[in-house]
Amino acid sequence: MNYIKKYNRPFLLNLFQFSLVTVSIALLTACSSEQHDDLQAYIKQVKAKKKGRVEPLPEVKPYATFAYSAHELREPFTSFALSDAEEQEETNGLRPDANRKREALEQFPLDTLSFVGHLEKEGSRWGLISAPDNTVYRVQTGNHLGKNYGEILSINETAIRINEIVPNGLGGWIEREASISLSE
């Protein structure tokens, strides 16, 4: 009797599992019969439609190459250099006097100086320059001012004409005229 009790239990468990699987399959089969008929009909309808036509890719035109024929011209990406004759003309001994004692107005850039008036006495004319340090300086022809070695050429009632010596970018110097107009 012990022998039967010992082996009946697994047999019943296997029988229960088998019947559970069988019932589950039967229920799933019953559920799928009529509920999805509309979905099946829509799929058939979509598959029955006429298929669209994909446009072909446009033909790629070959690239036309450009032949650069300006080899004898100056290259646009190299620095501009003067010819030897032009360079000698530009640097023909012109340079600021490094040994000259600097004047008070040479410590200020030219655009920060203002011409505020002039004085005349016995044929001599002086200009009055207001500097950023809130000081008014008296200048005359031949005085220097500005950071670019400017020398006063003339003083009249409305402006002071100045000749500056500035670097030309090639190691030389060139002269440039500037002026300071009377400020009101």
Residue frames as qw, qx, qy, qz and C-alpha x, y, z in Angstrom:
[[0.000, 0.886, 0.463, 0.000, 0.00, 0.00, 0.00],
 [0.325, -0.751, 0.121, 0.562, 2.88, 2.34, 0.71],
 [0.429, -0.031, 0.606, 0.669, 4.01, 1.73, -2.80],
 [0.168, 0.671, 0.625, 0.361, 0.74, 3.08, -4.31],
 [0.195, -0.929, -0.233, 0.212, 0.65, 6.20, -2.13],
 [0.480, -0.517, 0.295, 0.644, 4.19, 6.98, -3.00],
 [0.278, 0.000, 0.620, 0.734, 3.65, 7.04, -6.79],
 [0.124, 0.709, 0.685, 0.118, 0.03, 8.31, -7.08],
 [0.143, -0.825, -0.172, 0.520, 0.77, 11.84, -6.06],
 [0.148, -0.435, 0.456, 0.762, 3.04, 12.78, -8.99],
 [0.160, 0.293, 0.840, 0.428, 0.66, 11.09, -11.38],
 [0.011, 0.802, 0.582, -0.134, -2.23, 13.24, -10.18],
 [0.163, -0.735, 0.071, 0.654, -0.11, 16.37, -10.41],
 [0.182, -0.172, 0.673, 0.696, 0.83, 15.60, -14.01],
 [0.096, 0.529, 0.812, 0.226, -2.80, 14.89, -14.87],
 [0.061, -0.842, -0.368, 0.389, -3.84, 18.25, -13.39],
 [0.163, -0.575, 0.330, 0.731, -1.19, 20.13, -15.38],
 [0.180, 0.097, 0.804, 0.559, -2.20, 18.38, -18.60],
 [0.052, 0.695, 0.715, 0.057, -5.87, 19.19, -18.15],
 [0.123, -0.801, -0.138, 0.569, -5.02, 22.85, -17.32],
 [0.161, -0.362, 0.537, 0.744, -3.04, 23.25, -20.54],
 [0.128, 0.327, 0.852, 0.388, -5.81, 21.60, -22.57],
 [0.004, -0.803, -0.562, 0.199, -8.50, 23.92, -21.16],
 [0.155, -0.698, 0.106, 0.691, -6.31, 27.00, -21.78],
 [0.157, -0.116, 0.698, 0.689, -5.79, 26.06, -25.44],
 [0.070, 0.551, 0.809, 0.192, -9.52, 25.47, -25.90],
 [0.067, -0.836, -0.356, 0.412, -10.34, 28.89, -24.42],
 [0.163, -0.552, 0.337, 0.745, -7.79, 30.69, -26.56],
 [0.147, 0.131, 0.806, 0.558, -9.10, 29.02, -29.70],
 [0.019, 0.704, 0.710, -0.012, -12.66, 30.01, -28.86],
 [0.127, -0.788, -0.153, 0.583, -11.69, 33.66, -28.25],
 [0.182, -0.430, 0.463, 0.753, -9.95, 34.18, -31.54],
 [0.371, 0.356, 0.809, 0.285, -12.66, 33.07, -33.90],
 [0.171, 0.782, 0.534, 0.272, -14.96, 36.10, -34.34],
 [0.285, -0.845, -0.148, 0.427, -13.41, 39.05, -32.50],
 [0.284, -0.551, 0.403, 0.674, -10.71, 39.81, -35.07],
 [0.558, 0.485, 0.626, 0.250, -12.70, 39.39, -38.27],
 [0.208, 0.967, 0.136, -0.063, -12.78, 43.17, -38.90],
 [0.298, -0.760, 0.472, 0.333, -9.00, 43.36, -38.50],
 [0.574, -0.013, 0.739, 0.353, -8.50, 40.50, -40.92],
 [0.451, 0.741, 0.482, 0.118, -10.82, 42.23, -43.44],
 [0.011, 0.973, -0.114, -0.201, -8.89, 45.54, -43.16],
 [0.440, -0.512, 0.632, 0.380, -5.58, 43.76, -43.76],
 [0.565, 0.305, 0.705, 0.301, -6.97, 42.07, -46.87],
 [0.288, 0.911, 0.294, -0.020, -8.32, 45.42, -48.11],
 [0.159, -0.881, 0.330, 0.300, -4.94, 47.16, -47.67],
 [0.498, -0.267, 0.732, 0.380, -3.08, 44.32, -49.40],
 [0.523, 0.531, 0.643, 0.178, -5.56, 44.43, -52.31],
 [0.141, 0.929, 0.038, -0.340, -4.92, 48.15, -53.02],
 [0.733, 0.602, -0.024, 0.315, -2.82, 49.10, -56.01],
 [0.679, -0.432, -0.020, 0.593, 0.76, 49.71, -55.01],
 [0.116, 0.961, -0.037, -0.249, 2.26, 53.20, -55.55],
 [0.797, 0.432, -0.012, 0.422, 5.15, 53.93, -57.85],
 [0.502, -0.695, 0.059, 0.511, 8.37, 55.40, -56.45],
 [0.417, 0.900, -0.113, -0.059, 9.88, 58.14, -58.60],
 [0.867, 0.135, -0.095, 0.470, 13.38, 57.30, -59.84],
 [0.459, -0.652, 0.000, 0.603, 16.29, 59.32, -58.48],
 [0.389, 0.903, -0.054, -0.175, 17.32, 62.31, -60.60],
 [0.856, 0.308, -0.045, 0.413, 20.33, 61.85, -62.82],
 [0.476, -0.738, 0.082, 0.471, 23.49, 63.33, -61.30],
 [0.533, 0.837, -0.067, 0.106, 25.14, 65.78, -63.68],
 [0.805, -0.001, -0.133, 0.579, 28.93, 65.53, -63.90],
 [0.303, -0.856, -0.057, 0.415, 30.84, 68.37, -62.20],
 [0.583, 0.737, -0.003, 0.342, 32.55, 70.79, -64.57],
 [0.687, -0.395, -0.085, 0.604, 36.08, 71.47, -63.37],
 [0.134, 0.991, 0.001, -0.015, 37.62, 74.95, -63.45],
 [0.794, 0.144, -0.039, 0.589, 41.13, 75.45, -64.72],
 [0.274, -0.897, -0.034, 0.344, 42.93, 78.28, -62.90],
 [0.724, 0.458, 0.158, 0.492, 44.95, 80.13, -65.51],
 [0.010, -0.954, 0.082, -0.290, 46.15, 83.21, -63.57],
 [0.876, -0.254, -0.134, 0.388, 49.46, 81.74, -62.42],
 [0.501, 0.337, -0.055, 0.795, 51.41, 84.83, -63.37],
 [0.264, -0.761, -0.087, -0.586, 49.32, 87.09, -61.10],
 [0.054, -0.427, 0.657, -0.619, 50.05, 87.75, -57.44],
 [0.399, -0.269, -0.875, 0.055, 48.77, 85.00, -55.13],
 [0.356, -0.670, -0.187, -0.625, 45.82, 86.29, -53.10],
 [0.801, -0.562, -0.207, -0.031, 46.87, 84.52, -49.87],
 [0.702, -0.031, -0.181, 0.688, 50.42, 85.82, -49.60],
 [0.211, -0.779, -0.216, 0.550, 51.29, 89.15, -47.99],
 [0.454, 0.867, 0.129, 0.161, 51.56, 92.15, -50.25],
 [0.627, -0.441, 0.164, 0.621, 55.17, 93.08, -50.80],
 [0.280, 0.904, -0.079, -0.314, 56.40, 96.14, -52.65],
 [0.828, 0.450, -0.076, 0.325, 58.90, 95.83, -55.44],
 [0.678, -0.220, -0.140, 0.687, 62.49, 96.79, -54.59],
 [0.201, 0.353, 0.140, 0.903, 62.13, 100.26, -56.20],
 [0.424, -0.672, -0.308, -0.523, 58.88, 100.99, -54.35],
 [0.764, -0.517, -0.308, 0.232, 60.32, 99.70, -51.08],
 [0.542, -0.024, -0.086, 0.835, 63.36, 101.98, -51.38],
 [0.054, -0.501, -0.217, -0.836, 61.05, 104.90, -52.14],
 [0.605, -0.653, -0.343, -0.299, 58.87, 104.12, -49.11],
 [0.771, -0.561, -0.105, 0.282, 61.79, 103.63, -46.70],
 [0.568, 0.570, -0.060, 0.591, 64.13, 106.23, -48.19],
 [0.350, 0.202, -0.423, 0.811, 65.67, 107.34, -44.90],
 [0.430, -0.506, -0.058, -0.746, 62.35, 108.36, -43.33],
 [0.623, -0.302, -0.689, 0.216, 62.14, 107.36, -39.69],
 [0.385, -0.891, -0.137, -0.200, 61.29, 109.05, -36.40],
 [0.246, 0.638, -0.523, 0.509, 64.10, 110.61, -34.40],
 [0.791, -0.370, -0.483, 0.065, 64.66, 108.16, -31.54],
 [0.540, -0.028, -0.363, 0.759, 67.24, 110.42, -29.82],
 [0.128, -0.492, -0.082, -0.857, 64.88, 113.40, -29.49],
 [0.040, 0.090, 0.737, -0.669, 63.48, 114.12, -26.03],
 [0.118, -0.519, -0.795, -0.291, 59.75, 113.28, -25.98],
 [0.158, -0.282, 0.089, -0.942, 57.34, 116.13, -25.25],
 [0.318, 0.044, 0.697, -0.641, 54.43, 116.01, -22.79],
 [0.684, 0.320, 0.098, -0.648, 51.66, 115.67, -25.41],
 [0.473, 0.377, -0.747, -0.275, 53.34, 112.65, -27.05],
 [0.111, -0.072, 0.936, -0.328, 52.06, 110.38, -24.29],
 [0.520, 0.382, 0.510, -0.569, 48.44, 110.77, -25.50],
 [0.433, 0.335, 0.733, 0.405, 46.84, 109.39, -28.68],
 [0.054, 0.058, 0.257, 0.963, 45.92, 112.12, -31.15],
 [0.333, -0.475, -0.618, -0.530, 42.17, 111.40, -30.97],
 [0.489, -0.606, -0.557, 0.288, 42.13, 112.15, -27.22],
 [0.301, -0.259, -0.072, 0.915, 43.51, 115.68, -27.66],
 [0.181, 0.823, 0.536, 0.043, 41.22, 118.70, -28.22],
 [0.310, 0.230, 0.089, 0.918, 42.04, 122.05, -29.84],
 [0.178, -0.719, -0.615, 0.270, 40.32, 124.56, -27.54],
 [0.069, 0.979, 0.119, -0.151, 41.69, 127.91, -28.76],
 [0.710, 0.311, 0.008, 0.631, 44.65, 129.95, -29.95],
 [0.306, -0.842, -0.073, 0.439, 46.72, 132.94, -28.84],
 [0.609, 0.587, 0.111, 0.521, 48.55, 135.57, -30.92],
 [0.355, -0.876, 0.015, 0.326, 51.23, 137.97, -29.81],
 [0.070, -0.775, 0.430, 0.458, 53.59, 140.00, -31.99],
 [0.563, 0.502, -0.523, -0.398, 53.07, 137.77, -35.04],
 [0.115, 0.196, -0.968, 0.108, 53.52, 134.49, -33.15],
 [0.739, -0.189, -0.177, -0.622, 50.59, 132.08, -32.86],
 [0.065, -0.204, 0.932, -0.294, 50.12, 129.38, -30.23],
 [0.623, -0.247, -0.567, -0.479, 47.47, 126.70, -30.02],
 [0.417, -0.345, 0.606, -0.584, 45.78, 125.61, -26.82],
 [0.602, 0.040, -0.766, -0.223, 45.39, 121.82, -26.51],
 [0.655, -0.403, 0.364, -0.525, 43.32, 120.13, -23.81],
 [0.352, 0.284, -0.892, -0.004, 44.67, 116.70, -22.84],
 [0.697, -0.350, -0.587, -0.215, 42.96, 113.77, -21.04],
 [0.527, -0.209, -0.567, 0.597, 44.81, 114.68, -17.83],
 [0.125, -0.895, -0.427, 0.025, 42.63, 117.87, -17.66],
 [0.393, -0.562, 0.137, 0.715, 45.60, 120.12, -18.44],
 [0.515, 0.843, 0.152, -0.020, 45.63, 122.76, -21.19],
 [0.673, -0.252, 0.300, 0.628, 48.97, 122.86, -23.04],
 [0.275, 0.872, -0.098, -0.393, 50.31, 125.73, -25.18],
 [0.753, 0.035, 0.508, 0.417, 51.86, 124.51, -28.46],
 [0.246, 0.789, -0.205, -0.524, 53.39, 126.17, -31.51],
 [0.806, 0.541, -0.215, -0.106, 54.66, 125.14, -34.94],
 [0.406, 0.552, -0.692, 0.229, 57.40, 122.51, -34.59],
 [0.469, -0.333, 0.662, -0.481, 56.11, 120.97, -31.33],
 [0.344, 0.060, -0.910, -0.223, 55.37, 117.24, -31.25],
 [0.563, -0.082, 0.465, -0.678, 52.18, 115.51, -30.10],
 [0.896, 0.160, -0.101, -0.401, 50.39, 112.17, -30.38],
 [0.810, -0.311, 0.494, 0.059, 51.71, 108.63, -30.24],
 [0.816, 0.403, 0.314, 0.270, 52.71, 108.58, -33.95],
 [0.531, -0.223, 0.156, 0.802, 55.56, 111.12, -33.78],
 [0.236, 0.827, 0.454, 0.235, 53.27, 113.96, -34.91],
 [0.371, -0.206, -0.019, 0.905, 54.87, 117.37, -35.62],
 [0.207, 0.805, 0.413, -0.373, 52.76, 120.54, -35.84],
 [0.492, 0.303, 0.417, 0.702, 52.98, 122.09, -39.31],
 [0.024, -0.342, -0.123, -0.931, 50.65, 125.06, -38.87],
 [0.064, -0.485, -0.722, 0.490, 48.12, 126.59, -36.50],
 [0.083, -0.327, -0.315, -0.887, 45.16, 128.69, -37.68],
 [0.402, -0.211, 0.274, -0.848, 41.90, 129.84, -36.09],
 [0.843, -0.031, -0.033, -0.536, 40.01, 126.58, -36.75],
 [0.998, 0.013, -0.058, 0.029, 42.54, 123.72, -36.88],
 [0.318, -0.717, 0.594, 0.179, 46.04, 122.51, -36.20],
 [0.841, 0.445, -0.281, -0.123, 47.71, 120.63, -39.10],
 [0.600, -0.559, 0.572, 0.007, 50.03, 117.79, -38.07],
 [0.650, 0.483, -0.568, -0.151, 52.46, 115.58, -39.96],
 [0.799, -0.399, 0.415, -0.174, 52.76, 112.06, -38.45],
 [0.315, 0.490, -0.800, -0.146, 55.31, 109.35, -39.16],
 [0.840, -0.120, 0.340, -0.406, 53.62, 105.93, -39.04],
 [0.403, -0.257, 0.847, 0.233, 54.87, 102.39, -39.83],
 [0.521, 0.333, -0.409, -0.671, 54.01, 101.17, -43.34],
 [0.920, -0.039, 0.236, -0.311, 53.67, 97.51, -42.29],
 [0.896, 0.382, -0.151, 0.170, 56.80, 96.43, -44.17],
 [0.758, -0.291, -0.110, 0.574, 59.41, 97.60, -41.72],
 [0.323, 0.267, 0.109, 0.901, 59.56, 101.16, -43.09],
 [0.028, -0.566, -0.460, 0.684, 57.84, 104.46, -42.30],
 [0.190, 0.532, 0.511, 0.648, 55.52, 106.79, -44.20],
 [0.011, 0.085, 0.255, -0.963, 54.28, 110.32, -43.58],
 [0.098, -0.595, -0.768, -0.214, 50.61, 110.97, -42.95],
 [0.055, -0.292, 0.083, -0.951, 48.84, 114.30, -42.51],
 [0.295, -0.562, -0.762, 0.131, 46.33, 114.75, -39.70],
 [0.037, -0.449, 0.043, -0.892, 44.57, 117.66, -38.07],
 [0.186, -0.440, -0.746, 0.464, 42.81, 118.62, -34.87],
 [0.047, -0.609, -0.394, -0.686, 39.79, 120.87, -35.39],
 [0.116, -0.256, 0.379, -0.882, 38.63, 123.52, -32.96],
 [0.291, -0.423, -0.858, 0.027, 36.14, 122.03, -30.50],
 [0.207, -0.487, -0.051, -0.847, 33.33, 124.20, -29.24]]
